[in-house]
Amino acid sequence: MSFAGNENFIIRLAQRVKQEPGGHLTVLYRPNCQQSVVELQEHGIECIEFSDGFSFLIHQLKSVVQARLIFADNYYAFLGGCVLDHEQTRIVQLWHANGAVKTFGWEEPRTKDRSLSDKKRFQKVYDQFDDFVVGSAKMGEVFCNSYHQPTEKINILGYPRTDLLFSNEKKAQKRKQIYSQHPKLRDAEVILYAPTYRETLTGETYFELPQDFTTMLDQLNDDQVVVMKLHPQNNDEVKRLKQQNLAHVVWVDDFTTDELLLVTQRLITDYSSVIFDYTLLENAQEIIFYCYDFEKYAQIVGLQKDFNEWIPGELVYSAKELQQLLLAPLQPTDFTAFNHLWNKENDGNSVQRVLENYFYGN
């Protein structure tokens, strides 16, 4: 586990594993997942922190090679060096998003400049996965192209973490918590700004907003509130912006981006996968793609080739264009076509289908 969000699936998985003779679930997690681990441990699930290195090879790798069923949420380089009998061990890629805006794997622009040995090493990892669980044929196509995998490995069962987006009781409970702790959001038009981080050609991360964006905030309507939720890797920029006391801006540090989507009427983002979750919510009304560095980002990180064809909202390149959209009357967007493309099997029953497939299926 290297991303939060799959706690519900892991808890259900643990319950199912207990029904197997001698069944036991171990969660290996990256240090950034500590908050998720607290919830898992409350359910009695064994969780072990790991980082790539000698200690992992000595102490935790045996949990991987001895496992009968492995669920992964990311690319893990160590898998390329594991000698596994795939008749006995099945490795399933859940990934960490139910759609793709950025490119990865062979589709990423920087891959072509890597050495031949690097490329072979990458492919060894890709080939270790027996299945790719996805919520749509579209996402399956992305994996086939990005990892050079056959379509037979694509399992369209739904993306497990989206099940919570269909739980009316849990959504209502979370909204109540947010409004209780941040009453200013209750009667406002909530605009969530959730951009992703940027990378240089050498892989270093950075983020710096254009000055005209912060200036634009002064021009918003009195009933509009902008909740700024920058990527965790952008803490330096967060500190700088907080010192400016920006107009109409509210900082909500005690709730995650996923949770804040529940009270958001307008979402401003760029190349983030947050859009694939947001469009499943009944409160979702509009998405604006504020891509002030579109050409640069496409060249360095890479965007899906048909990005401009299926994005469910307006694409703008300047704060002036963004301001015009935000000051215009809110007209709800119909996300039906977008969800049919990317969220076809994300219907609230994904966890059950995944568990049935891997415990009762082939």
N, C-alpha and C positions, 0 to 999 in steps of 0.2 A: 504494500500500500504506500503510494506516494502522494495521493490526493484525498482530501476529505470528500464526503458525500455518499459513500457506499455503506455507511454504518447499518442502515436498515437491512440491506442485503446480507451483510456479514452476520448480523444477529440471527436472521432467518436461516442462513447457511449453517451456523453453529447448532441451531436446534435440529436441523435435519441430519447433520453429521453424527449427532449423539445417538441417532436411531440405528446407525450402522454398527455391527459387531466390532468392538475395538476402535470405533471411530473417534477421532480427535482433530480439532482445528487449531492451527497455530497461525497467528497473524504476524508477519514481519513488516515493520513499518519504518518509513523514513522519519527523521527527527521533526520535520515540520507538521507531522500528523498527530502531535501529542494531544490536542483537544479531542480528536475523534477517539483516541485510545481510551480516554477517561470513560466515555460512554460504553465502549466495548468491554472494558474491564468490569464495569458495573454488572454486566451480564455474565461474568465468570469466564470470559474468553481470554486465552493466553495470548499476550501481545509482547513481542520482542523487538526492540529498536535495533536497526542495523544501518550501517554505512559501508560503502565499498572499501575494502581494505583487508589486511591480514586477519584481523579479529573475526570478520565475517566468514572468511574462508575456513578458519579453524572451528568456529563455534556454531554458526547458523546455516552454513551451506548444506549441511547434512539434512536439515529439515526440508530443504528443497528437493534434493536427489532421492529422498526416501518417500516423498509424498506420492499418493495415488492420483490426486487431483489438485491442480494449481490454478488459482485465479490471479491474474496480474492486471494492473491498471495503467501500465506504462511500458516503455522500452527499458529493459534491464540488461545491461551489458553482460553481467555474469552468466546469463542463460546461454550465451554463445559457447562458453567453456564447459557446460554440463554435459556429461555423457548419460543420456536417459533412454530407457526402453519405452518407446511410445505405445507399446502394447500394454504396458503396466502403468504408465504415467501419462496423464492428459494435461496439457497446458492450455488454458483458456484466456484469451485477451479480452478484458472488459473495457479497456481504455478509460479515459477520464473526461470524456465529453461525448455527447450523443450526435455530434455533427462536427464538421471541420470547415473552418475558414482559412486557417494557415495551412501551408503544405508541410509535409514531414517525410522522412524516409527518402526514397529515391526521387520524390517530386520536389524536395527542397533545393533551391538554387545552389546552395553551397556544397551539396553532395558531389556534384560533378568535379569539383576541384580537390576532393579527397584522394588519398593514395589508394592504389589497388588493394593493398593489404587491409586498409580501413574498410573499404567497400565489401570485401569478402567477410570481414568480421561482423559488419552490420547484418549482412544477409544470413549469417549463421544464427544470429539472434532471431531475425524475422522467421526463419524456417522452423524454429523450435515450437512455435505456436501451432497447436492442432486445430483450434477454432478461434473465430473472432465473433463475439456476441455483439450484435448491433441492433438498432431500432428501425433500420430502413435499408432497402437495397442500395440507396444512394451512398450511405456510409460504408456499406460493404464494398462498393465500387472504389471508394477512396482507399480502403485498405489493400485491395487487389493491386491498384496502381502504385501505391506508396511503398508497399512491402514486397511487391512481385509475388503475390500469392494467388493460388487458384480459387475460383469461385466456390468450389466444393467446401472450402474451409469457412465460408461465411454462414453464420447462424443467426437468422433474423428472428430473434425472440423478444426484442424490446430491451431497452437500456435500463437496468435495475434501479438506478438512483432516481429515475423520473417517477417512480411509483408514488413518492411522497407528494408530488405535485398534483395528485388526484385525491389526496386524503383531505376532505373538507374539514374534518374535525381538527387535524393537526395544523392545517393552514389557518383556521380561525383562531386557534390557541396562540399561534406565533404572531399573528397580526395584533391580537390583544396585548401581547407582551411589548411589541414595538411601540404601539400607540401609548401604552402606559408609561413607558420610559422616555418617549419622545413625543409628547402631546402636540407639538407644533406640526407634526406630519398628518394628524388626523383630518383636519379640514382643509389641507392645502392640496394643490396639484403637485404631486411628488414626481420630480424628475431625477432619475438615478443616472449619474455619470459613472460608467464602469468600463474604462479603457484597459487594454492590455499593455504589457511592457514592450520596450523596443530592444533590439539587439544590434550590435555593430558587426562588421564582417568577421571579427575575431571572437564573437560570441559573448561579449560583455553586454550587460543589460543597462539600460538607461531610460529616462522618461523626463521630458521637459515640455510643458504646455506653452503654446504660443501666447504672447502677452495679450493679444486681442481677445483671447478666450476669456481671461479673467476680467478684462474691461467690459466685455459683453454682458457679464453677469449683472452689472449695475442697471441694465436696461430691461430686465425681466419684470413681469407683472407682480403686483403685491401679493397675490395668492399663490405664486409659484415658489417652490422650494427645491433647491438642487442638493441632492445628497451625493457627496463626492466619495467614491469608493475605488481608490486606485489599487493596482496590483500590489501584493505584499512585498514584491521586490523593489517597490518605488518609495520606500519609507523616507528617504531623504527629501524627495519632492513633496511628500505629504507634510513633513515638518515645515518646509519653506512656505507652502500654501496656507497652512494653519496660522502662521504668523501675520498673514495679510488681512485677516478678518474680512474675507470676501463677502460681498452683498449676496443675500438670498441663499447662502451656502450653509448646510448643516453637516457636521461630521458625526457619523454614527459608528463608533468603534466597537460597540458591544454586540453587534449583529453582523452576520456574514453577508456577502453579496447575494447569495442564494436566498437568504431570508428576506433581505430588503426588496427583492423582486416582488414579493407578495403585496407590497403597498405602493408599487410603482405604476404610475399611469403612462409616463413617457420614459423610455430608455435611450440614453445616448451612449453609444459604444463605438468601436472601430473594427478590430479584427478578433474580438473575443468570442468564445463559444457560448457565452452567456445567453445569446439570442435563442439557442435551441431549447433552453428550459423556459425562458420567458414567454414564448409564444404558446405554451401549453396552459398558461394561467388565464383565468377568466377576467382578471383585472388588467391584462395586457392590452394597451390601446395603440401605442405607436413606438416605432424604433427609428432612430436617426443615426446614421453612420457618419460620424465626424472624423474624416480621414485626411487630416491636413498634410500628411506625409505619404500619401498613397503610393506614388511612384517609387520612392526610396524604400518603403517597406516591402513592396512587391518584389523588388530586385534583390534585397538582402534576405529577408525571411521567406517570402513567397506566399502567394495566395492561390486558392483553388482557381483553376482556369476559367470556370463559369461563374465566379463569384458575383459579377455584375448582373448576371441573368436571374439569379434566384434570391438575392437579398430582399428581405421583407420590409423595405423602408427606403427613405430618401438617402442618397449618398451626397454629402457636402464636403467641400474642401477648405472652407473658411469659416471663421466665427461669425461673419456677417450673414452668410447663408444660413448658418445654424440659428442665429437670432431671429431671422425672418420666419423660420418654421416654428420656433418656440412661441413667438408672439401671435401666431395665427391660431384661430379657434381649433381646439382639439377635435379631430375627426377619426374615430376608431378605425383601425386597419383590420381587414379580413385576412387572417393568417391561415385560412383553410388550405390553400394550395401549397404554401410553404410547409405546413405540418404534414401534408400528404407526401411530400417529397422526403422530408428528413425525420419525421416522427410517426411514421406509419404504424409501427407496432408498439409505440409508447402510449399505453392505454390504462396504466395503473395495475396491470397484472403481469408485469415483466419478471419480477422476482419469482413468482410461482412457476412461470414457464421455464425459466432458467433452471430452477431446482428440479422440476420434473424431467427436464431434458437430460440432466447429468446424473440423476439418481434413478430414474425410471426408464430413460431412453436407451439409445444405443450403447 
